[in-house]
Amino acid sequence: MDVATPIKTIKVRRSRDRYLAKDTLDLMNARDRASGDESHRLRNRVSSLVKRDHLKSNLAKRHPAKNKLKILWDLANNILGKSQASLPASLNVKGTATV
């Protein structure tokens, strides 16, 4: 029977994002236990709650950094998914360090 309909697997999350509210985490657990149409409905609800919590978190970080441009730009780049370059500051080519 498992060949025709595989057993439902649930991804175990080891660390939760700090900005998620308790109601969002509870709904995530309910979504993981649900099946069928209920699972799809809860998935959509969880998605909107995660977006809400992320927005609230970013607004909370923005408020104390109102006049600090560096912090605001770091926050904006984080929201947009931009990150620092993954290349090291210098490379070692045949024993010679480059900058």
DSSP file (Angstrom, degrees, kcal/mol; ACC not computed):
  #  RESIDUE AA STRUCTURE BP1 BP2  ACC     N-H-->O    O-->H-N    N-H-->O    O-->H-N    TCO  KAPPA ALPHA  PHI   PSI    X-CA   Y-CA   Z-CA
    1    1 A M     >        0   0    0      0, 0.0     4,-2.4     0, 0.0     3,-0.2   0.000 360.0 360.0 360.0 -33.7    0.0    0.0    0.0
    2    2 A D  T  4  +     0   0    0      1,-0.2     5,-0.1     2,-0.2     0, 0.0   0.730 360.0  59.8 -66.8 -21.0    2.9    2.4    0.7
    3    3 A V  T  4 S+     0   0    0      1,-0.1    -1,-0.2     2,-0.1     0, 0.0   0.926 110.7  38.5 -72.1 -44.2    4.0    2.1   -2.9
    4    4 A A  T  4 S+     0   0    0      1,-0.3    -2,-0.2    -3,-0.2    -1,-0.1   0.913 135.5  19.6 -73.4 -43.4    0.7    3.4   -4.3
    5    5 A T  S  < S-     0   0    0     -4,-2.4    -1,-0.3     3,-0.0    -2,-0.1  -0.883  87.5-144.4-128.8 100.2    0.3    6.0   -1.6
    6    6 A P        -     0   0    0      0, 0.0     2,-0.1     0, 0.0    -3,-0.1  -0.198  29.6 -93.0 -64.8 154.9    3.5    6.9    0.2
    7    7 A I        -     0   0    0     -5,-0.1     2,-0.3     1,-0.1    -5,-0.0  -0.429  46.4-105.8 -66.2 138.3    3.5    7.7    3.9
    8    8 A K        -     0   0    0     -2,-0.1     2,-0.4    -3,-0.1    -1,-0.1  -0.493  36.3-153.3 -68.5 129.2    3.2   11.4    4.6
    9    9 A T        -     0   0    0     -2,-0.3     2,-0.5    -3,-0.1    -1,-0.0  -0.850   3.0-154.2-106.5 143.7    6.5   12.8    5.8
   10   10 A I        -     0   0    0     -2,-0.4     2,-0.4    23,-0.0    22,-0.0  -0.967  17.1-128.2-118.4 129.0    6.8   15.8    8.0
   11   11 A K        -     0   0    0     -2,-0.5     2,-0.6     1,-0.0    21,-0.0  -0.628  21.3-138.7 -77.3 125.8    9.9   18.0    8.0
   12   12 A V        -     0   0    0     -2,-0.4     2,-0.5     2,-0.0    -1,-0.0  -0.757  12.5-146.6 -88.7 123.3   11.2   18.5   11.5
   13   13 A R        -     0   0    0     -2,-0.6     3,-0.1     1,-0.2    -1,-0.0  -0.780  11.2-168.8 -92.5 127.2   12.3   22.1   12.1
   14   14 A R  S    S+     0   0    0     -2,-0.5     2,-0.4     1,-0.3    -1,-0.2   0.854  73.8  22.9 -85.8 -35.8   15.3   22.4   14.4
   15   15 A S  S    S-     0   0    0      0, 0.0     2,-0.3     0, 0.0    -1,-0.3  -0.996  71.9-145.0-134.9 135.3   15.2   26.1   14.9
   16   16 A R        -     0   0    0     -2,-0.4     2,-0.1    -3,-0.1     9,-0.0  -0.657  31.8-101.2 -93.0 148.9   12.3   28.5   14.5
   17   17 A D    >   -     0   0    0     -2,-0.3     3,-1.2     1,-0.1    -1,-0.1  -0.476  29.1-131.3 -66.1 141.4   12.7   32.0   13.3
   18   18 A R  T 3  S+     0   0    0      1,-0.3    -1,-0.1    -2,-0.1    -2,-0.0   0.735  99.7  62.8 -70.4 -22.2   12.6   34.4   16.2
   19   19 A Y  T 3  S+     0   0    0      2,-0.0     2,-0.3    31,-0.0    -1,-0.3   0.565  76.6 107.1 -83.9  -5.7   10.1   36.7   14.6
   20   20 A L    <   -     0   0    0     -3,-1.2    30,-0.1     1,-0.1     2,-0.1  -0.548  66.8-130.8 -77.8 134.4    7.2   34.2   14.4
   21   21 A A     >  -     0   0    0     -2,-0.3     4,-2.1    28,-0.2     3,-0.2  -0.340  22.1-109.4 -78.5 162.6    4.4   34.7   16.9
   22   22 A K  H  > S+     0   0    0      1,-0.2     4,-2.6     2,-0.2     5,-0.2   0.881 118.4  54.5 -62.0 -39.4    3.1   31.9   19.1
   23   23 A D  H  > S+     0   0    0      1,-0.2     4,-2.0     2,-0.2    -1,-0.2   0.857 108.0  50.7 -64.8 -32.7   -0.2   31.7   17.2
   24   24 A T  H  > S+     0   0    0     -3,-0.2     4,-2.0     2,-0.2    -1,-0.2   0.919 110.9  47.8 -68.0 -43.5    1.7   31.2   13.9
   25   25 A L  H  X S+     0   0    0     -4,-2.1     4,-1.9     2,-0.2    -2,-0.2   0.896 111.7  50.4 -64.8 -39.9    3.8   28.4   15.4
   26   26 A D  H  X S+     0   0    0     -4,-2.6     4,-2.1     1,-0.2    -1,-0.2   0.908 110.8  48.8 -63.9 -41.5    0.6   26.7   16.8
   27   27 A L  H  X S+     0   0    0     -4,-2.0     4,-2.5     1,-0.2    -1,-0.2   0.841 107.3  56.3 -67.9 -32.3   -1.0   26.9   13.4
   28   28 A M  H  X S+     0   0    0     -4,-2.0     4,-2.2     2,-0.2    -1,-0.2   0.910 107.7  48.5 -63.3 -41.7    2.1   25.5   11.8
   29   29 A N  H  X S+     0   0    0     -4,-1.9     4,-1.4     2,-0.2    -2,-0.2   0.911 111.9  48.6 -64.5 -41.7    1.9   22.5   14.1
   30   30 A A  H  X S+     0   0    0     -4,-2.1     4,-1.4     1,-0.2    -2,-0.2   0.893 110.2  52.4 -64.4 -39.4   -1.8   22.1   13.2
   31   31 A R  H  < S+     0   0    0     -4,-2.5    -1,-0.2     1,-0.2    -2,-0.2   0.896 106.6  53.1 -62.4 -40.7   -1.0   22.3    9.5
   32   32 A D  H  < S+     0   0    0     -4,-2.2    -1,-0.2     1,-0.2    -2,-0.2   0.825 112.9  44.1 -65.6 -30.7    1.6   19.6    9.8
   33   33 A R  H  < S+     0   0    0     -4,-1.4    -1,-0.2    -5,-0.1    -2,-0.2   0.703 100.0  89.1 -85.2 -20.6   -0.9   17.3   11.4
   34   34 A A     <  -     0   0    0     -4,-1.4     2,-0.3    -3,-0.2    -3,-0.0  -0.229  57.5-162.9 -77.1 165.0   -3.8   18.1    9.0
   35   35 A S    >   +     0   0    0      4,-0.0     3,-0.9    -2,-0.0     4,-0.5  -0.959  46.3   2.6-142.6 161.5   -4.5   16.3    5.7
   36   36 A G  T 3> S-     0   0    0     -2,-0.3     4,-1.5     1,-0.2     3,-0.4  -0.324 123.4  -9.9  68.9-141.9   -6.4   16.9    2.5
   37   37 A D  H 3> S+     0   0    0      1,-0.2     4,-2.3     2,-0.2    -1,-0.2   0.836 134.1  59.2 -63.5 -34.0   -8.3   20.2    2.0
   38   38 A E  H <> S+     0   0    0     -3,-0.9     4,-2.5     1,-0.2    -1,-0.2   0.893 102.9  53.4 -62.3 -39.0   -7.8   21.2    5.6
   39   39 A S  H  > S+     0   0    0     -4,-0.5     4,-2.3    -3,-0.4    -1,-0.2   0.909 109.7  47.5 -61.8 -43.4   -4.0   21.0    5.0
   40   40 A H  H  X S+     0   0    0     -4,-1.5     4,-1.9     2,-0.2    -2,-0.2   0.895 112.2  49.5 -66.7 -40.0   -4.2   23.3    2.0
   41   41 A R  H  X S+     0   0    0     -4,-2.3     4,-1.9     1,-0.2    -2,-0.2   0.922 113.8  45.3 -64.4 -44.3   -6.4   25.8    3.9
   42   42 A L  H  X S+     0   0    0     -4,-2.5     4,-3.0     2,-0.2     5,-0.2   0.859 108.1  58.0 -68.5 -34.9   -4.0   25.9    6.8
   43   43 A R  H  X S+     0   0    0     -4,-2.3     4,-2.2    -5,-0.2    -1,-0.2   0.932 108.6  45.8 -58.9 -45.9   -1.0   26.2    4.5
   44   44 A N  H  X S+     0   0    0     -4,-1.9     4,-1.8     2,-0.2    -1,-0.2   0.893 113.5  49.1 -65.3 -39.7   -2.4   29.4    3.0
   45   45 A R  H  X S+     0   0    0     -4,-1.9     4,-2.1     2,-0.2    -2,-0.2   0.911 111.1  49.6 -66.1 -42.5   -3.3   30.8    6.5
   46   46 A V  H  X S+     0   0    0     -4,-3.0     4,-2.6     1,-0.2     5,-0.2   0.903 107.8  55.2 -62.6 -41.1    0.2   30.0    7.8
   47   47 A S  H  X S+     0   0    0     -4,-2.2     4,-1.9    -5,-0.2    -1,-0.2   0.916 109.4  45.6 -59.2 -44.3    1.7   31.7    4.8
   48   48 A S  H  X S+     0   0    0     -4,-1.8     4,-2.1     1,-0.2    -1,-0.2   0.872 112.6  51.0 -68.8 -35.5   -0.2   34.9    5.4
   49   49 A L  H  X S+     0   0    0     -4,-2.1     4,-2.7     2,-0.2    -2,-0.2   0.879 108.1  52.0 -68.8 -37.0    0.7   34.8    9.2
   50   50 A V  H  X S+     0   0    0     -4,-2.6     4,-2.4     2,-0.2    -2,-0.2   0.917 110.4  48.6 -64.2 -42.3    4.4   34.3    8.4
   51   51 A K  H  X S+     0   0    0     -4,-1.9     4,-2.3    -5,-0.2    -2,-0.2   0.907 111.8  50.1 -62.7 -41.2    4.3   37.4    6.1
   52   52 A R  H  X S+     0   0    0     -4,-2.1     4,-2.5     2,-0.2    -2,-0.2   0.931 112.2  46.4 -61.6 -46.7    2.5   39.4    8.8
   53   53 A D  H  X S+     0   0    0     -4,-2.7     4,-2.4     1,-0.2    -2,-0.2   0.878 111.2  52.0 -65.5 -37.9    5.1   38.4   11.5
   54   54 A H  H  X S+     0   0    0     -4,-2.4     4,-2.3     2,-0.2    -1,-0.2   0.917 110.9  47.9 -64.5 -42.8    8.0   39.2    9.2
   55   55 A L  H  X S+     0   0    0     -4,-2.3     4,-2.4     2,-0.2    -2,-0.2   0.920 112.0  49.1 -63.3 -44.7    6.5   42.6    8.5
   56   56 A K  H  X S+     0   0    0     -4,-2.5     4,-2.1     1,-0.2    -2,-0.2   0.899 111.1  50.7 -61.7 -40.5    6.0   43.3   12.2
   57   57 A S  H  X S+     0   0    0     -4,-2.4     4,-1.9     2,-0.2    -1,-0.2   0.919 111.0  47.6 -63.6 -44.5    9.5   42.2   13.0
   58   58 A N  H  X S+     0   0    0     -4,-2.3     4,-2.0     1,-0.2    -2,-0.2   0.887 111.6  50.1 -66.3 -38.5   11.0   44.5   10.3
   59   59 A L  H  X S+     0   0    0     -4,-2.4     4,-1.9     1,-0.2    -1,-0.2   0.878 109.1  52.3 -66.3 -36.5    8.9   47.5   11.5
   60   60 A A  H  < S+     0   0    0     -4,-2.1    -2,-0.2     1,-0.2    -1,-0.2   0.868 112.0  45.8 -66.8 -35.8   10.1   46.8   15.0
   61   61 A K  H  X S+     0   0    0     -4,-1.9     4,-0.7     1,-0.2    -1,-0.2   0.834 111.6  53.6 -73.1 -32.1   13.7   46.8   13.9
   62   62 A R  H  < S+     0   0    0     -4,-2.0     3,-0.4     1,-0.2    -2,-0.2   0.854  96.4  66.6 -72.4 -35.6   13.2   50.0   11.8
   63   63 A H  T >< S+     0   0    0     -4,-1.9     3,-1.1     1,-0.2    -1,-0.2   0.917 103.9  40.4 -58.3 -51.2   11.7   52.1   14.6
   64   64 A P  T 34 S+     0   0    0      0, 0.0     3,-0.3     0, 0.0    -1,-0.2   0.741 114.9  54.4 -71.4 -18.5   14.8   52.4   16.8
   65   65 A A  T ><  +     0   0    0     -4,-0.7     3,-1.3    -3,-0.4     7,-0.2   0.001  69.8 131.1-100.1  28.7   17.1   52.8   13.8
   66   66 A K  T <  S+     0   0    0     -3,-1.1    -1,-0.2     1,-0.3    -3,-0.1   0.838  81.2  25.6 -53.7 -42.1   15.0   55.8   12.4
   67   67 A N  T 3  S+     0   0    0     -3,-0.3     2,-0.8     1,-0.1    -1,-0.3   0.258  98.2  96.5-109.0  11.0   18.0   58.1   11.8
   68   68 A K    <>  -     0   0    0     -3,-1.3     4,-2.1     1,-0.2     3,-0.2  -0.838  51.0-172.8-106.0  98.3   20.8   55.4   11.3
   69   69 A L  H  > S+     0   0    0     -2,-0.8     4,-2.8     1,-0.2     5,-0.2   0.850  79.9  57.0 -62.7 -38.3   21.2   54.9    7.6
   70   70 A K  H  > S+     0   0    0      1,-0.2     4,-2.3     2,-0.2    -1,-0.2   0.932 110.3  44.4 -59.7 -46.1   23.6   52.0    7.8
   71   71 A I  H  > S+     0   0    0      2,-0.2     4,-2.3     1,-0.2    -1,-0.2   0.896 113.2  51.4 -66.3 -40.0   21.2   50.0    9.9
   72   72 A L  H  X S+     0   0    0     -4,-2.1     4,-2.6    -7,-0.2    -2,-0.2   0.910 111.4  46.9 -63.7 -42.0   18.3   50.9    7.7
   73   73 A W  H  X S+     0   0    0     -4,-2.8     4,-2.8     2,-0.2     5,-0.2   0.894 111.1  51.7 -68.0 -38.5   20.2   49.8    4.5
   74   74 A D  H  X S+     0   0    0     -4,-2.3     4,-2.0    -5,-0.2    -2,-0.2   0.915 111.9  47.3 -61.2 -41.7   21.2   46.6    6.2
   75   75 A L  H  X S+     0   0    0     -4,-2.3     4,-2.4     2,-0.2    -2,-0.2   0.918 112.1  49.5 -64.8 -44.1   17.6   45.9    7.1
   76   76 A A  H  X S+     0   0    0     -4,-2.6     4,-2.2     1,-0.2     6,-0.2   0.916 112.0  47.9 -62.3 -43.6   16.4   46.8    3.5
   77   77 A N  H  X>S+     0   0    0     -4,-2.8     5,-2.4     1,-0.2     4,-0.6   0.872 111.1  51.5 -65.6 -36.2   19.0   44.5    2.0
   78   78 A N  H ><5S+     0   0    0     -4,-2.0     3,-0.7    -5,-0.2    -2,-0.2   0.913 110.3  48.6 -65.1 -42.8   18.1   41.7    4.4
   79   79 A I  H 3<5S+     0   0    0     -4,-2.4    -2,-0.2     1,-0.2    -1,-0.2   0.898 112.1  48.8 -63.5 -40.8   14.4   42.1    3.4
   80   80 A L  H 3<5S-     0   0    0     -4,-2.2    -1,-0.2    -5,-0.2    -2,-0.2   0.553 117.0-113.9 -78.4  -7.3   15.2   42.0   -0.3
   81   81 A G  T <<5 +     0   0    0     -3,-0.7     2,-0.3    -4,-0.6    -3,-0.2   0.602  67.1 143.8  86.7  11.3   17.3   38.9    0.2
   82   82 A K      < +     0   0    0     -5,-2.4    -1,-0.3    -6,-0.2     2,-0.3  -0.644  23.7 177.3 -83.6 141.6   20.6   40.6   -0.7
   83   83 A S        -     0   0    0     -2,-0.3     3,-0.1    -3,-0.1    -5,-0.0  -0.849  35.3 -76.0-136.2 173.2   23.6   39.5    1.2
   84   84 A Q        -     0   0    0     -2,-0.3    -1,-0.1     1,-0.1     2,-0.0  -0.282  62.7 -85.4 -66.1 156.1   27.3   40.1    1.3
   85   85 A A        -     0   0    0      1,-0.1    -1,-0.1     2,-0.0     0, 0.0  -0.343  29.5-139.3 -62.4 143.4   29.5   38.6   -1.4
   86   86 A S  S    S+     0   0    0     -3,-0.1    -1,-0.1     2,-0.0    -2,-0.1   0.517  72.6 102.8 -84.9  -4.0   30.5   35.1   -0.6
   87   87 A L  S    S-     0   0    0      1,-0.1     4,-0.1     2,-0.1    -2,-0.0  -0.533  78.2-112.3 -77.8 145.3   34.1   35.7   -1.9
   88   88 A P        -     0   0    0      0, 0.0    -1,-0.1     0, 0.0     3,-0.1  -0.299  26.1-110.4 -71.0 162.8   36.8   36.1    0.7
   89   89 A A  S    S+     0   0    0      1,-0.2     2,-0.3    -2,-0.0    -2,-0.1   0.831 101.5  15.9 -64.0 -32.3   38.5   39.5    1.1
   90   90 A S  S    S-     0   0    0      2,-0.0     2,-0.3     7,-0.0     9,-0.2  -0.989  71.1-145.2-141.6 151.8   41.7   38.1   -0.4
   91   91 A L  E     -A   98   0A   0      7,-0.8     7,-3.4    -2,-0.3     2,-0.7  -0.854  13.7-133.8-114.7 151.2   42.7   35.0   -2.3
   92   92 A N  E     -A   97   0A   0     -2,-0.3     2,-0.6     5,-0.2     5,-0.2  -0.905  25.9-177.3-106.5 107.6   45.8   32.9   -2.1
   93   93 A V  E >  S-A   96   0A   0      3,-2.9     3,-2.1    -2,-0.7    -2,-0.0  -0.922  70.6 -28.3-111.4 112.9   47.0   32.2   -5.7
   94   94 A K  T 3  S-     0   0    0     -2,-0.6    -1,-0.2     1,-0.3     3,-0.1   0.866 126.9 -47.0  50.4  43.5   50.1   30.0   -5.9
   95   95 A G  T 3  S+     0   0    0      1,-0.2     2,-0.5    -3,-0.1    -1,-0.3   0.384 118.1 110.4  85.6  -4.9   51.4   31.2   -2.5
   96   96 A T  E <   -A   93   0A   0     -3,-2.1    -3,-2.9     0, 0.0     2,-0.3  -0.910  63.7-135.7-108.3 126.4   50.8   34.9   -3.3
   97   97 A A  E     -A   92   0A   0     -2,-0.5     2,-0.3    -5,-0.2    -5,-0.2  -0.618  19.4-159.6 -79.6 133.3   48.0   36.7   -1.5
   98   98 A T  E      A   91   0A   0     -7,-3.4    -7,-0.8    -2,-0.3    -1,-0.0  -0.834 360.0 360.0-110.6 152.7   45.8   38.9   -3.6
   99   99 A V              0   0    0     -2,-0.3    -1,-0.1    -9,-0.2    -2,-0.0   0.388 360.0 360.0-113.0 360.0   43.6   41.7   -2.4
